[in-house]
Amino acid sequence: MKSLISFIIGCSFFLSSYGQGCSDAGFCTMGAMKPDQPFNKKALVKLKSMEVSFYRGKTTTSPIIYVATMDMSFNIVDDKTFLQVKLPYQAVNGSLGKTSGLGDISLALTRNLYSSEKFDIGLTIGGKIPTNKSDLRSKENGLQFPMYYQTSLGTYDAVAGISLVNRKWLFATGIQHPFNENKNQFTYAAWIPVYQDGKEEGYVRTYWPAYHLKRGTDIMFRAERNFRYARFNMSLGALSIHRINKDEVTDPNTGERVKLDGTTGMAFTVIGTVGYSFNVKSGVRLLVGKKLKDRVVNPDGLTRENVATISYFYRF
């Protein structure tokens, strides 16, 4: 009981002092690229698991993002291969309105390529399936919301990654590539005269235009130091995401495709986790992060100022 109370106090400390967060298009928590992966050669690692997580994120404008995610993993074929399925439900509340709905579905197949007493190597291939076209509209005026309010990125994405894990360290890298443009049609011209009777043009322009947005390809690198104890475990790591080619949108005035300057480059985040295991099968975990560097232009609406995720996991 004392340990559990200490964990709760620790959660409160992290939430208050590391309320800055990170965000990405989802592949940094898929398969071999997940943070805080278990490594215990004294006990059989169970590949069947269920995790329920709750997330709250404050964006760089007014919307607050709430996400509840069911993350399930099943071993298939043999004990070295497992399938991960993530089902998020997202709700957004901001000055322009509210939205809610099922978020993009993630599927990842991970294979343990090498295992020894010192380290494991895992490989993941998978993808993300959109649940809508990023075209949700305001119920009040019928206008399409900017990307911060959308519950889906509206694209089919391919994901691949590889990791090396031992008792103290985790190193991972991965790539995510979107294949299509979404159908978002948010424009300044439509919203400026409507929002606050045209008196808040400056606020409307805080949302980057994403008219038929096609995101660039992302490459991620993760390095993480773990501290593992009988019931407690903690980690401190760094995550960098590099967008290697420019985001592309349609100019609503000319109909021409335009590549946006400022959308390439690195987003860099420091991430910490703290976890408590009730027994060998279940436990709770808190993940928080502080973004130190971001891209200049972010039309995909993924940038966050304040982020914290708490989750419960059960392995069987």
N, C-alpha and C positions, 0 to 999 in steps of 0.2 A: 504494500500500500504506500509506504514511504517513497519507493521508487516511482510509482505511478504519479504521486503528487509532484515529485521533482520533475517528471516529464512534462506535466501540465504547466508548471511554472516556466520550464524551458521553452515550451511552445509560445507562451505569452511574451517572453522576452524576445524571441525571434520575430514574432509578428509585429512588435512595436519598433524594434530597432532595425529590421531589414525589410521594411515594407515597400522597397523598390523592387521591381520585378523584371522578368524576361518574358519574351514570347517568341514563337516561331510558327511555322505552318503545320506543326504537329509531329514531325518525324524525330525530334529529339527525345521523345518518350516511347519510341517504338523498338521492340525487340532488343537487339544487341546494343542499341544506343541509349537505353534507359539509364538514368542515374541510380546510384545506390543499389547495385545488383548484389545478390547474396553470393558468398563464397565460403563454403564450409565443407571441408573434406572429411570431417569426422561424422557427419550426418548426411544422408542421401538428400540431395536437393530435389524438392518436389516440383515438377513442371506443370502440374495442374494448379491453377490459382485463380482467385477472384479478388479484385480490388475495387473499392468504391471511393471516389475522391470528390472533394468539393473545393471549388476555386472561386476567388473573387479578385477581379482586376480593375484598377482605375486607369482609364486611357489618358492620353495627353490632352483630350478635349473634355467633354462632360460625361460621355457614356460610362457606366459601370457595368462590367461583364460578370455574370454569374454562370458557372458551368458545373454540372454534376455528371460524372463519367463512370460508366461501368467498364472495367478493364478485365477481360477474361483470357486465360491462357490454357491451352490443352496440348498435352504431348500426343504426337501422332507418329505412326510408323514404328518408332523406337524411342528410347529414353534420351536421345540426343536431338530430337526435333520437336519443336512445338509451334503451334499457331496461336497468335494473339489477335483478339478482336476488341476494339475500343468503340463504345457507343456513348457519345456525349449529348447531353441536353443543355442548351444554352439559352439564357435570357439576358436581354440588354435593356437598360434604363438610362435615357439621356434627355437632353433638352429638346431634341427634335421628335422624341417619341419613345415607344417601347416595341420590342420584338421578342419572340421566343420560338423555340422549335428544336428539332433534332439537328445536331451538328454533323459535320462530315464523319463518315465511318472509316476507321483505320483497320487494315488487315496486314499482318506481318507474319512471314514464315521464317523462323530462326533455327539454324543448325549449329550444334557444337562441333567445330572443326577439329579441335585439339583439346585434350584435358590431361592435366598432370597434377601432382601434389603442389606445384608452385604456381601455375596459372592456367586459365582457360581462354580459348579463342572462339568467338562466335560470329556467325555471318547471318545477316538478315536481308531478305528481299520482300517487298510488299508494295502497298499503295494506299491511296485515299480515294474514297468515293463520295462525290458531292450529294447532298440531300435536297438542294435546290440550286437555282441559277444565280444566287446573290442578287435577286430582284425583288426582295420584300419591300412593300410600300407602306406609307403612313395611312392609317385608317381615317385620319382627319382630313387630309387633303389629296390623297391618292398619289403623292410623289414618291419616287423611289428613294430609299434611305442610302446614305453613304456606307462604305464598307464596314465602318466601326459598328454599325447596327445589324449587319448581316450575320445570320447564324451559320452560313456556309460560304466557303471561298469560291464555290461554283466551278471547280475544275477537277479533272481526273489527274491524279499525281502518281508517279512511280517513285519508289523509295528503295534505297539499298544502303547497307552499312556493315561495319565490322568493328569488333571490340576485343581488347585484351584485359582480363580481369584477374587480379590476385587478391590476397587478403588485405593488402594496404592500398592498392591502386586500381584505377579504372581508366583506360584510354580507349576512345572511340572516335570514329569518323564516319560520315555518311553523306548521301546526296539525295536531294528531292527535286524532281523535274515535273512541272505541270505541262499537260499536253494541249490544253485548249484555253480560250479566253472565256471569261464569265459573261453574264448578260446584265451586269449592273449598268444603270443609266442615270446615276446621280449627276446633276449639273448645278453649277452656281446660278445660272440664269433662271432655273425653275424655282429654286429655294429662296433666293435673296428677297424677292418681292413678297413672299408668303410668310417667312419666319419673322415674327415680331413686327409685322407690317412694314418690312423693309428697313427697320431701324438697326438691325444687327448684322449688317453685311460682313463685318470683320469676323464675327463668330462663324458664320457659314463657311467662310474661306479657310477656317482652320482644318477643314476636311479636304484631303487631297482628292482631286477628281480621279475616278476609276472607271470611266465609260468603256465598257467591254474590255476590262483589264485582263492582260495575260502576264502573270508574274514571271520574273526571271528564275533561273535555276539557283538553288541554295546548296552550299557545301558546309557541313558542320564539323567542328573538332571539339572534343570534350576530354578534359583531364581532371581527375578527381582523386583526392586522398581520403581514405576511409579509416575510421577508428571504431573497431568492433569490440564489444564487451559481452558479458553473459546475456544481458537483456537489452542493454542500450547499444545503439550504434549511431555514429555521426559521420558526416562527410563534409568536405569543403572542396569546391572545384571551380573550374573556369570553363565557360562555353562560348565559343565564337562561331558565328554564322556568317558566311560570306555569300552575298548575291553576286554571281559572276557575270551576269548579263542584265541589261536594262529591262525594267518593266515596260510594257507597251500598252497604250490605250488608243481609242478612236477619238479624234477631234470631233465633237458633236456639231461644230459649225461647218466643217469642210468634208467630214466623212473619211478623212485620211488617217492612216495609222501613224502614231507618233511614239518614238522611244523617249522615255522620260529621263532627263539628267538628274543625278543625285540619288537614283534608286539602287545603284551598285555600291559595293563596299562591305564593310564589316560591322556587325553588331556584336558587342562583347559584354558578357555577363558573368558575375561571380555568383555562385549558387551554393547554398548550404542546406543540408538535411539533418534532421534528428529523428530517431525512431525508437520505439519501445516495443519489445516482444512480450506478449502475455504468456506465450508458450512456443513450442517449436513450429506451430502451425499458423498462428495469428499474431497481429500486432498493429500498431498505428505509426504513421509517419507524417512529418511536416517538411515541406520543401518550400524554400523561399529564395529570392535572388535579388541582386542589385545590378541593374544595367549601367555600365560605365561608358559605353559608346554605342551610338546608333547611326543608321543611315540617315542622310539629310532628308530624303523624300520617301514617304511610306504610304502609297495609295492603297495597299492591301488592308490597312486598318489593324495591323497586328501589334503595333507599339503599345506598351503599357508603362504606367508610372508606378503603380503599386500592385503587387501580386503576392498571394500566399495560397498554397494548396495543402490541405490536410486529407489524409486517406487512411482507410482501414483495409488490411489485406488478410486473406485466408488462403493457406496452401493445403492441398489434400492429395 
